Amino acid sequence: MRLHPTRARARSRHPGLRGERGAVAVEFALVLPLLLVLLFGIIGYGYMLSFRQGISQAAAEGARTAAVLSSSDPAVVGKARDAVNGALGSCGVTCGSNGTLMKGTDPAGTCTISARKPCSNAATAQCVEVSLAYTYRDDPLLPSFPGLGIVLPEQLSYSTEAQVN
Protein backbone atom coordinates (compact mmCIF):
# COMPACT_ATOMS: atom_id res chain seq x y z
CA MET A 1 0.00 0.00 0.00
CA ARG A 2 1.41 3.28 -1.05
CA LEU A 3 0.67 6.57 0.71
CA HIS A 4 -0.60 9.55 -1.17
CA PRO A 5 2.41 11.84 -1.93
CA THR A 6 0.93 14.97 -0.31
CA ARG A 7 0.08 13.12 2.88
CA ALA A 8 3.53 11.64 3.07
CA ARG A 9 5.04 15.06 2.58
CA ALA A 10 2.81 16.59 5.24
CA ARG A 11 3.81 13.97 7.75
CA SER A 12 7.49 14.33 7.10
CA ARG A 13 7.46 18.13 7.53
CA HIS A 14 6.48 18.04 11.19
CA PRO A 15 7.56 14.69 12.58
CA GLY A 16 7.96 15.81 16.22
CA LEU A 17 4.80 17.91 16.55
CA ARG A 18 2.38 15.05 17.07
CA GLY A 19 2.09 15.71 20.83
CA GLU A 20 1.97 19.51 20.43
CA ARG A 21 -1.65 19.78 19.33
CA GLY A 22 -3.50 22.55 21.18
CA ALA A 23 -0.34 24.19 22.49
CA VAL A 24 -1.15 27.43 20.65
CA ALA A 25 -4.56 27.62 22.31
CA VAL A 26 -3.03 27.10 25.76
CA GLU A 27 -0.35 29.72 25.13
CA PHE A 28 -2.99 32.17 23.89
CA ALA A 29 -5.10 31.53 27.01
CA LEU A 30 -2.06 32.29 29.18
CA VAL A 31 -1.07 35.47 27.31
CA LEU A 32 -4.58 36.91 26.73
CA PRO A 33 -5.11 38.20 30.31
CA LEU A 34 -1.77 40.04 30.18
CA LEU A 35 -2.68 41.58 26.83
CA LEU A 36 -6.08 42.67 28.17
CA VAL A 37 -4.54 44.28 31.24
CA LEU A 38 -2.08 46.11 29.01
CA LEU A 39 -4.85 47.22 26.63
CA PHE A 40 -7.15 48.47 29.39
CA GLY A 41 -4.21 50.13 31.13
CA ILE A 42 -3.38 52.07 27.98
CA ILE A 43 -7.03 53.08 27.51
CA GLY A 44 -7.49 54.04 31.18
CA TYR A 45 -4.28 56.04 31.38
CA GLY A 46 -4.96 57.70 28.03
CA TYR A 47 -8.42 58.78 29.14
CA MET A 48 -7.08 60.02 32.48
CA LEU A 49 -4.33 62.02 30.77
CA SER A 50 -6.86 63.48 28.35
CA PHE A 51 -9.08 64.52 31.27
CA ARG A 52 -6.06 66.01 33.06
CA GLN A 53 -5.39 68.09 29.97
CA GLY A 54 -9.07 69.11 29.96
CA ILE A 55 -8.82 70.30 33.56
CA SER A 56 -5.73 72.38 32.83
CA GLN A 57 -7.39 73.81 29.71
CA ALA A 58 -10.54 74.69 31.68
CA ALA A 59 -8.57 76.47 34.41
CA ALA A 60 -6.56 78.38 31.81
CA GLU A 61 -9.73 79.38 29.93
CA GLY A 62 -11.31 80.65 33.14
CA ALA A 63 -8.23 82.70 33.99
CA ARG A 64 -7.94 84.07 30.44
CA THR A 65 -11.60 85.09 30.42
CA ALA A 66 -11.21 86.95 33.70
CA ALA A 67 -7.96 88.54 32.54
CA VAL A 68 -9.56 90.29 29.56
CA LEU A 69 -12.46 91.69 31.58
CA SER A 70 -12.30 95.03 33.30
CA SER A 71 -11.10 94.70 36.88
CA SER A 72 -14.14 96.73 37.97
CA ASP A 73 -16.57 94.23 36.38
CA PRO A 74 -18.50 92.58 39.25
CA ALA A 75 -19.22 89.49 37.14
CA VAL A 76 -15.58 88.44 36.70
CA VAL A 77 -15.98 85.27 38.78
CA GLY A 78 -19.25 84.28 37.09
CA LYS A 79 -17.85 84.74 33.59
CA ALA A 80 -14.69 82.84 34.52
CA ARG A 81 -16.88 80.00 35.88
CA ASP A 82 -18.85 80.00 32.61
CA ALA A 83 -15.58 79.64 30.68
CA VAL A 84 -14.50 76.76 32.94
CA ASN A 85 -17.86 75.04 32.43
CA GLY A 86 -17.62 75.54 28.68
CA ALA A 87 -14.21 73.86 28.61
CA LEU A 88 -15.31 70.99 30.88
CA GLY A 89 -18.67 70.47 29.17
CA SER A 90 -17.53 67.56 27.00
CA CYS A 91 -16.33 65.67 30.09
CA GLY A 92 -19.69 65.84 31.87
CA VAL A 93 -18.16 67.85 34.74
CA THR A 94 -19.31 71.31 35.85
CA CYS A 95 -18.05 73.94 38.26
CA GLY A 96 -20.85 74.95 40.63
CA SER A 97 -21.27 78.38 42.18
CA ASN A 98 -20.66 76.80 45.60
CA GLY A 99 -17.09 75.84 44.62
CA THR A 100 -17.77 72.18 43.93
CA LEU A 101 -16.91 70.26 40.78
CA MET A 102 -19.91 68.13 39.91
CA LYS A 103 -19.97 64.95 37.84
CA GLY A 104 -23.61 64.84 36.92
CA THR A 105 -25.32 65.44 40.26
CA ASP A 106 -22.52 64.06 42.45
CA PRO A 107 -19.74 66.19 43.97
CA ALA A 108 -16.38 65.15 42.52
CA GLY A 109 -13.90 67.81 43.61
CA THR A 110 -13.39 71.51 44.15
CA CYS A 111 -13.49 74.52 41.89
CA THR A 112 -12.08 77.75 43.30
CA ILE A 113 -12.14 81.06 41.42
CA SER A 114 -10.77 84.01 43.35
CA ALA A 115 -10.72 87.36 41.60
CA ARG A 116 -8.93 90.62 42.29
CA LYS A 117 -6.30 89.49 44.72
CA PRO A 118 -2.66 90.54 44.71
CA CYS A 119 -0.60 88.60 42.18
CA SER A 120 2.02 86.24 43.53
CA ASN A 121 4.75 87.78 41.35
CA ALA A 122 3.70 91.46 41.53
CA ALA A 123 1.95 92.67 44.67
CA THR A 124 0.66 95.85 43.01
CA ALA A 125 -1.22 94.03 40.22
CA GLN A 126 -4.59 92.35 40.63
CA CYS A 127 -4.95 88.73 39.58
CA VAL A 128 -7.57 86.05 39.24
CA GLU A 129 -6.72 82.51 40.28
CA VAL A 130 -8.57 79.43 39.07
CA SER A 131 -7.94 76.12 40.83
CA LEU A 132 -9.60 72.84 39.92
CA ALA A 133 -9.20 69.58 41.82
CA TYR A 134 -10.99 66.38 40.77
CA THR A 135 -10.95 63.23 42.92
CA TYR A 136 -10.25 60.83 40.05
CA ARG A 137 -9.88 57.64 42.05
CA ASP A 138 -13.31 58.07 43.66
CA ASP A 139 -15.04 59.25 40.47
CA PRO A 140 -13.27 57.82 37.42
CA LEU A 141 -14.75 58.80 34.08
CA LEU A 142 -14.42 55.22 32.80
CA PRO A 143 -15.36 52.11 34.75
CA SER A 144 -12.30 50.89 36.58
CA PHE A 145 -10.59 47.71 35.45
CA PRO A 146 -9.71 45.54 38.48
CA GLY A 147 -6.24 46.45 39.71
CA LEU A 148 -5.89 49.50 37.46
CA GLY A 149 -7.29 51.91 40.07
CA ILE A 150 -4.24 51.30 42.24
CA VAL A 151 -1.88 52.90 39.74
CA LEU A 152 -4.13 55.79 38.67
CA PRO A 153 -3.69 59.06 40.59
CA GLU A 154 -6.02 59.81 43.47
CA GLN A 155 -6.57 63.43 42.48
CA LEU A 156 -6.11 65.51 39.34
CA SER A 157 -5.57 69.20 40.01
CA TYR A 158 -4.49 72.33 38.22
CA SER A 159 -4.16 75.93 39.29
CA THR A 160 -3.44 79.00 37.20
CA GLU A 161 -3.21 82.72 37.78
CA ALA A 162 -3.72 85.59 35.33
CA GLN A 163 -3.42 89.34 35.75
CA VAL A 164 -6.73 91.19 35.40
CA ASN A 165 -6.72 94.25 33.13
C-alpha positions as CSV (number, residue, x, y, z in Angstrom):
1,M,0.0,0.0,0.0
2,R,1.4,3.3,-1.0
3,L,0.7,6.6,0.7
4,H,-0.6,9.5,-1.2
5,P,2.4,11.8,-1.9
6,T,0.9,15.0,-0.3
7,R,0.1,13.1,2.9
8,A,3.5,11.6,3.1
9,R,5.0,15.1,2.6
10,A,2.8,16.6,5.2
11,R,3.8,14.0,7.8
12,S,7.5,14.3,7.1
13,R,7.5,18.1,7.5
14,H,6.5,18.0,11.2
15,P,7.6,14.7,12.6
16,G,8.0,15.8,16.2
17,L,4.8,17.9,16.5
18,R,2.4,15.1,17.1
19,G,2.1,15.7,20.8
20,E,2.0,19.5,20.4
21,R,-1.6,19.8,19.3
22,G,-3.5,22.5,21.2
23,A,-0.3,24.2,22.5
24,V,-1.2,27.4,20.7
25,A,-4.6,27.6,22.3
26,V,-3.0,27.1,25.8
27,E,-0.4,29.7,25.1
28,F,-3.0,32.2,23.9
29,A,-5.1,31.5,27.0
30,L,-2.1,32.3,29.2
31,V,-1.1,35.5,27.3
32,L,-4.6,36.9,26.7
33,P,-5.1,38.2,30.3
34,L,-1.8,40.0,30.2
35,L,-2.7,41.6,26.8
36,L,-6.1,42.7,28.2
37,V,-4.5,44.3,31.2
38,L,-2.1,46.1,29.0
39,L,-4.8,47.2,26.6
40,F,-7.2,48.5,29.4
41,G,-4.2,50.1,31.1
42,I,-3.4,52.1,28.0
43,I,-7.0,53.1,27.5
44,G,-7.5,54.0,31.2
45,Y,-4.3,56.0,31.4
46,G,-5.0,57.7,28.0
47,Y,-8.4,58.8,29.1
48,M,-7.1,60.0,32.5
49,L,-4.3,62.0,30.8
50,S,-6.9,63.5,28.4
51,F,-9.1,64.5,31.3
52,R,-6.1,66.0,33.1
53,Q,-5.4,68.1,30.0
54,G,-9.1,69.1,30.0
55,I,-8.8,70.3,33.6
56,S,-5.7,72.4,32.8
57,Q,-7.4,73.8,29.7
58,A,-10.5,74.7,31.7
59,A,-8.6,76.5,34.4
60,A,-6.6,78.4,31.8
61,E,-9.7,79.4,29.9
62,G,-11.3,80.7,33.1
63,A,-8.2,82.7,34.0
64,R,-7.9,84.1,30.4
65,T,-11.6,85.1,30.4
66,A,-11.2,87.0,33.7
67,A,-8.0,88.5,32.5
68,V,-9.6,90.3,29.6
69,L,-12.5,91.7,31.6
70,S,-12.3,95.0,33.3
71,S,-11.1,94.7,36.9
72,S,-14.1,96.7,38.0
73,D,-16.6,94.2,36.4
74,P,-18.5,92.6,39.2
75,A,-19.2,89.5,37.1
76,V,-15.6,88.4,36.7
77,V,-16.0,85.3,38.8
78,G,-19.2,84.3,37.1
79,K,-17.8,84.7,33.6
80,A,-14.7,82.8,34.5
81,R,-16.9,80.0,35.9
82,D,-18.9,80.0,32.6
83,A,-15.6,79.6,30.7
84,V,-14.5,76.8,32.9
85,N,-17.9,75.0,32.4
86,G,-17.6,75.5,28.7
87,A,-14.2,73.9,28.6
88,L,-15.3,71.0,30.9
89,G,-18.7,70.5,29.2
90,S,-17.5,67.6,27.0
91,C,-16.3,65.7,30.1
92,G,-19.7,65.8,31.9
93,V,-18.2,67.8,34.7
94,T,-19.3,71.3,35.9
95,C,-18.1,73.9,38.3
96,G,-20.8,75.0,40.6
97,S,-21.3,78.4,42.2
98,N,-20.7,76.8,45.6
99,G,-17.1,75.8,44.6
100,T,-17.8,72.2,43.9
101,L,-16.9,70.3,40.8
102,M,-19.9,68.1,39.9
103,K,-20.0,64.9,37.8
104,G,-23.6,64.8,36.9
105,T,-25.3,65.4,40.3
106,D,-22.5,64.1,42.5
107,P,-19.7,66.2,44.0
108,A,-16.4,65.1,42.5
109,G,-13.9,67.8,43.6
110,T,-13.4,71.5,44.2
111,C,-13.5,74.5,41.9
112,T,-12.1,77.8,43.3
113,I,-12.1,81.1,41.4
114,S,-10.8,84.0,43.4
115,A,-10.7,87.4,41.6
116,R,-8.9,90.6,42.3
117,K,-6.3,89.5,44.7
118,P,-2.7,90.5,44.7
119,C,-0.6,88.6,42.2
120,S,2.0,86.2,43.5
121,N,4.7,87.8,41.3
122,A,3.7,91.5,41.5
123,A,2.0,92.7,44.7
124,T,0.7,95.9,43.0
125,A,-1.2,94.0,40.2
126,Q,-4.6,92.4,40.6
127,C,-4.9,88.7,39.6
128,V,-7.6,86.1,39.2
129,E,-6.7,82.5,40.3
130,V,-8.6,79.4,39.1
131,S,-7.9,76.1,40.8
132,L,-9.6,72.8,39.9
133,A,-9.2,69.6,41.8
134,Y,-11.0,66.4,40.8
135,T,-10.9,63.2,42.9
136,Y,-10.2,60.8,40.1
137,R,-9.9,57.6,42.1
138,D,-13.3,58.1,43.7
139,D,-15.0,59.3,40.5
140,P,-13.3,57.8,37.4
141,L,-14.7,58.8,34.1
142,L,-14.4,55.2,32.8
143,P,-15.4,52.1,34.8
144,S,-12.3,50.9,36.6
145,F,-10.6,47.7,35.4
146,P,-9.7,45.5,38.5
147,G,-6.2,46.5,39.7
148,L,-5.9,49.5,37.5
149,G,-7.3,51.9,40.1
150,I,-4.2,51.3,42.2
151,V,-1.9,52.9,39.7
152,L,-4.1,55.8,38.7
153,P,-3.7,59.1,40.6
154,E,-6.0,59.8,43.5
155,Q,-6.6,63.4,42.5
156,L,-6.1,65.5,39.3
157,S,-5.6,69.2,40.0
158,Y,-4.5,72.3,38.2
159,S,-4.2,75.9,39.3
160,T,-3.4,79.0,37.2
161,E,-3.2,82.7,37.8
162,A,-3.7,85.6,35.3
163,Q,-3.4,89.3,35.8
164,V,-6.7,91.2,35.4
165,N,-6.7,94.3,33.1
